[in-house]
Amino acid sequence: MNTAELRVDLGRLRRNVRAVRARMAPAEVLVVIKDDAYAQGVEPIVDAALDAGAVWFGGIDLASSLRAKAEAGDRARVLAWMTVSEEEAEAGIRGGLELGVGDISYLERIARAARSAGVVAPVHLKIDTGLHRNGVRPEAWAEFCAAARGWERESRIRVTGIWSHIAEASDDEDDVSRAVFDDAVDAARAAGLDPDVRHLAASAASWHRPEFRYDLVRVGAFCFGVRSEDGPDLPGIAPVSSLVARVTGVVDAGVRIGIGAVDGLPSTLGGRVSVSTPAGPRELLRVDPFEAFVAAWPGAALDDEVVIFGSGASGEPTPTDLGEAIGTVGEEPLLRISPLVPRAYL
Ligand SMILES: *Cc1c(COP(=O)(O)O)cnc(C)c1O
C-alpha cells in the first residue's frame, strides 16, 4: 500500500443498502451517489448497491449521475437535481437521466433541450416546502404545474416525480413541510399531471418517521454508514470506508504517519481524537501539511497501520466521531480525502 489508503468495504455497503431497503419497504430507496459517491467512487458503489437490490440512484451533480446511469443502464433510474445550463440538461437527457426541477426557467430550458435531443425529458418537479433551498414557492406552484402540463402535451417533458427536501431539524417543522408537500401533490394531479413517484425525505426522517416515506426516499448518509450528528447508531448500518495510514517513522515527536493536511486530513483534528494503532487507541497529536503524528506505543515499527476512521470495530473513530470532534458532520472528513489518496475496494 501507499503511505495512506481509503479502504471501501463493498460488502458493508451491500449490507447497509439491504438494511435501508428493508426498513423503507414498500417505499423504494434512491441511493444518493453525489460527489463521486461521497468520494468513494461512483462505479464500484453503484455495482454493489445494484447487487443489494437498488433500482434508483441520484445526485446533485450531473457528472456523478451520468456515471451512475452509464454503470447501471436499464437496471436503475437515475435522478440529478442540480440546476444546469441547457447544454448540460441536454447531455443529462441524452444520458438517460431524470432531472429535478425547482424553477420555471429551468423547466423551459429542459423543454428546449428535449426538443434538440428529440426525446421526452423525464422531470421531477420540486416544491419549496420551507427550506428555501431551490424549489417553486407554493404561491407559484399552480402556474408551474400548468406550464409543465403544457410541455407534456407537446411531448417535450413527462412529469415522473414530485419532490421536496426538508430540514430534518425539528419534527414540527418537518410536519408543516409535509402538509405543504401533500397540497402540492394534490394540485399537480388537479393540473393533470400523473407522477409515479413522490419523494420528500432523506436518511434521518425516512428512517425514523414512516409517514415521510411516500413512494421513494433519498438516502445518502445511512447507505454509507454515516450516522447523524448526535444521532444513535442504527441496527444493521456501519461505516463503509476506513482511512488507513502507514507508519513512516518513529521520532521524538511521536509515531509519524504518511498522511497530512494536503491529503485531506483536517489539521484541526490534532489533539482532539484518538486513532487505532496495533497497540490500541492512541491520541492523534498533530496534523502537519504532509504528515501527522500519533502518540507513541511500545514496539511501533515502520509499515504498521494506523486507522484514522472506520467502522469503529477496532476502537477507531467513525467519520461522524471525527466530524463531531471538529464541529461538523460525518460527510466532511469523508469528502475531504484527496482524490490522490488511493481507493482500495474490498
Ligand atoms: C444529499 C441529499 C440527500 C441525502 O441526504 P442524507 O441525509 O445524507 O440521506 C437527499 N436529498 C437531497 C436533495 C440531497 O442533496
PDBQT file of the ligand as one rigid body, heavy atoms in Angstrom, charges set to zero:
ROOT
HETATM    1  C1  LIG A 401     -27.564  14.875  -0.140  1.00  0.00    +0.000 C 
HETATM    2  C2  LIG A 401     -29.017  14.821  -0.327  1.00  0.00    +0.000 A 
HETATM    3  C3  LIG A 401     -29.768  13.762   0.216  1.00  0.00    +0.000 A 
HETATM    4  C4  LIG A 401     -29.176  12.713   1.098  1.00  0.00    +0.000 C 
HETATM    5  O1  LIG A 401     -29.211  13.137   2.434  1.00  0.00    +0.000 OA
HETATM    6  P1  LIG A 401     -28.802  12.167   3.634  1.00  0.00    +0.000 P 
HETATM    7  O2  LIG A 401     -29.232  12.870   4.850  1.00  0.00    +0.000 OA
HETATM    8  O3  LIG A 401     -27.341  12.016   3.519  1.00  0.00    +0.000 OA
HETATM    9  O4  LIG A 401     -29.506  10.892   3.403  1.00  0.00    +0.000 OA
HETATM   10  C5  LIG A 401     -31.129  13.733  -0.053  1.00  0.00    +0.000 A 
HETATM   11  N1  LIG A 401     -31.719  14.681  -0.797  1.00  0.00    +0.000 NA
HETATM   12  C6  LIG A 401     -31.030  15.726  -1.308  1.00  0.00    +0.000 A 
HETATM   13  C7  LIG A 401     -31.750  16.747  -2.110  1.00  0.00    +0.000 C 
HETATM   14  C8  LIG A 401     -29.667  15.833  -1.098  1.00  0.00    +0.000 A 
HETATM   15  O5  LIG A 401     -28.975  16.832  -1.640  1.00  0.00    +0.000 OA
ENDROOT
TORSDOF 0
